Amino acid sequence: MTDTTTARTIDRSHMQVSDEVAIEISDMNKWYGAFHVLRDIDLTVYRGERIVICGPSGSGKSTLIRCINRLEEHQAGRIVVDGTELSSDLKNIDKIRSEVGMCFQHFNLFPHLTILENCTLAPIWVRKTPKREAEEIAMHFLEKVKIPEQAHKYPGQLSGGQQQRVAIARSLCMKPRIMLFDEPTSALDPEMIKEVLDTMIELAEEGMTMLCVTHEMGFARQVANRVIFMDQGQIVEQNEPEAFFKAPKSDRTKLFLSQILGH
Amino acid sequence: MSDTHAQTVSFVRESMIPQSPPPTGNRGAVLWLRENLFSGWLNILLTLVSLYVIWWALAHTMPWVFNGIWNAGSLSECREIRNATMGEGSSAACWAVLGDRWQQLMFGFYPRELYWRPVLALVIFLAAIAPVLFAQMPRRALWFTALSPFVMFWLLWGGSVWFPVSVGLGFVLGWAAWRALAPLAGNLVAVIVAALLPVIYWLYSAGPLARELEQAVALSIEYVPSQDFGGFMLSFIIGIAGIILSLPLGILLALGRQSDLFIINKISVGFIEIIRGVPLIVWLFTASLLLNYFLPPGTNFDLMLRVIIMVTLFAAAYIAEVVRGGLAALPKGQYEAADALGLDYWKAMRLIILPQALKISIPGIVNTFIGLFKDTTLVVFIGLFDPIGLSNAIRASVEWNGIYWELFVFIGLLFFICCFSMSRYSLYLEKKLQRGHK
């Protein structure tokens, strides 16, 4: 299940990590009530990085990336995204959200709007893009994720894989500088996982900064420049994929990898 | 079977089977009858008993309905005609009361020569509501819809045309204030000012302004006081005004109840629970009696307006709970996706959350509207002449003393037509908003 390796070779010419900081998280802590979900998280993401975050369920990996666009609020520490610090100031939050794209496990397309309307909604209402221009942008990205012919259908008429690709296109229409993926393939049938991963690989090839919570270790090996392993709300280990998979250092990581790659 | 079965009969399908229609015996009216009415001894028996009951009920009511007498001046004249033509004691309705008094049932004591005004108002209402109900109508027609309340108000009550104009100016004032302030002082300040400014204007300036304008250019039609309103006209005015005003208020209350802001949340919860927890009739008595004690002496606060306000608040509390159900039914992911795209609260609500939540709530909302419309008959208890009140008044006259069924059948039928249309419209709307399911 976890090793849907893609046969294609990956064009790495645009995959360059610069030394410009995209996201800086320092000493970040979060609690749900009395439960300490995230503990002393320190993470610096440079522009152009492709980071895969993995870990057992309940380890806080989804919560971590949901904190980056403030779908969850952190209680201590700092998160700086593109030079803007996340605070309770609504202006900052809206600014960051419009620059950080996010894809969810369950796609979360708007079922009452057509695919095209799903994609043009935020550009029109948040960026004030004229409708025609927004539609052109939307069609451009729908072509990119290879479903322009579905533009006038409703989400309920599409397969899961197609819906997730629309969700990616919808985020791209806002021209985000960072993309967050929260288990984008976990709700998909095996046949559909590949089409979504292909779309994500293309995005990586263009140099997008990506943070991706996923169990697709094949994707991590091929695309990521850094793999982070989390457990009990902490970053336990992080390394380049090669080293991470070949020679994990912590026992917890070894156990996790043996369990998901073991059969 | 042996264990080697799987090896001995390996199988590869070479062609796929195309889809084919079901066998012919599984369709048609005869099959439907047999399956639904005559599928077994018990069902045959039940079908026959039901048919007998239906026949019996119709046999007793239909002659009364269709032998009805349409031309008579009083109930006793009706009876004489019946005895002469059909024989003593036969069953026949006296529909003549409707012919004699339909104007009263429709308009109450509204001046007879001015009946064209409420009729024209109804036509304007139907034209104004069409673009709201049916998306096929041109969007520009909504401007007419926005203006129509003022025109209808003027037609119904009459008086100076400047009064509705100066009230309407309040809305323009609010809108202008919002447009001017929103870029300068931020949305919240702009909304508060835009809400307060018109209220202050209405309280202090609208009346004098209307009088000034009237003195400058006199433009008025005959004034009809609220006491003269009655019959279905009254039910329609209270019902329609209540329906139209309670929907936005109910939606705001539902959002308020869901809000994280402590004060707004508690105010909404308190309002909903208090209004909903007390019978409508108590609120109507409050409107008719108690408010007079609280208002400064000498204020003439129209009784009908008070009733409309009470009915609106009452229905809004119910709508709020219905809409809250719709909001709760939406998956959390919809809120998150809207947030993640950078939509602010009001845009997320308007574009993403409410269209879906309201669609889910349509049956409940229409249910509340139908209830509200029928509850307008309760105003009879505070001395307004709704159709029930008028039927009492008609019975109090010498000619029609003792007539019950005919009036109630007529009133019931008119209410049924209205409520049934609302119900059909809600089904149409649900079907229209149906999207592909996953």
Contacts between the chains, C-beta under 8 A, distances in Angstrom:
chain1	res1	chain2	res2	distance
A	69	B	339	7.9
A	69	B	340	5.9
A	70	B	339	7.9
A	71	B	336	5.5
A	71	B	339	6.1
A	71	B	340	6.5
A	90	B	344	7.4
A	94	B	342	5.2
A	94	B	344	6.0
A	95	B	342	7.7
A	97	B	339	6.5
A	97	B	340	6.0
A	97	B	341	7.0
A	97	B	342	4.0
A	98	B	341	7.3
A	98	B	342	3.3
A	100	B	340	7.8
A	101	B	340	7.8
A	102	B	340	4.1
A	104	B	333	5.9
A	104	B	336	6.9
A	104	B	337	6.7
A	104	B	340	7.9
A	106	B	331	7.5
A	106	B	333	5.4
A	107	B	333	8.0
A	108	B	331	7.6
A	108	B	333	3.8
A	108	B	334	6.3
A	108	B	336	6.4
A	108	B	337	3.7
A	109	B	337	7.5
A	110	B	334	6.9
A	110	B	337	7.1
A	110	B	352	5.6
A	110	B	356	7.7
A	111	B	356	7.1
A	111	B	435	5.6
A	111	B	438	7.6
A	112	B	355	5.2
A	112	B	356	5.4
A	112	B	359	6.9
A	112	B	433	7.4
A	112	B	435	6.1
A	121	B	341	7.3
A	121	B	343	7.9
A	121	B	351	6.2
A	121	B	352	7.9
A	122	B	341	3.9
A	122	B	342	6.3
A	122	B	343	6.5
A	125	B	343	6.3
A	125	B	347	5.3
A	125	B	351	6.5
A	126	B	341	6.7
A	126	B	342	4.7
A	126	B	343	6.1
A	126	B	347	7.6
A	153	B	436	7.3
A	154	B	435	4.5
A	154	B	436	4.8
A	155	B	435	7.9
A	155	B	436	7.7
A	155	B	438	7.1
A	156	B	435	5.4
A	156	B	436	3.5
A	156	B	437	5.1
A	156	B	438	4.3
A	157	B	436	3.9
A	163	B	438	7.9
A	170	B	341	7.5
A	171	B	340	7.9
A	171	B	341	7.7
A	174	B	341	6.6
A	174	B	342	7.0
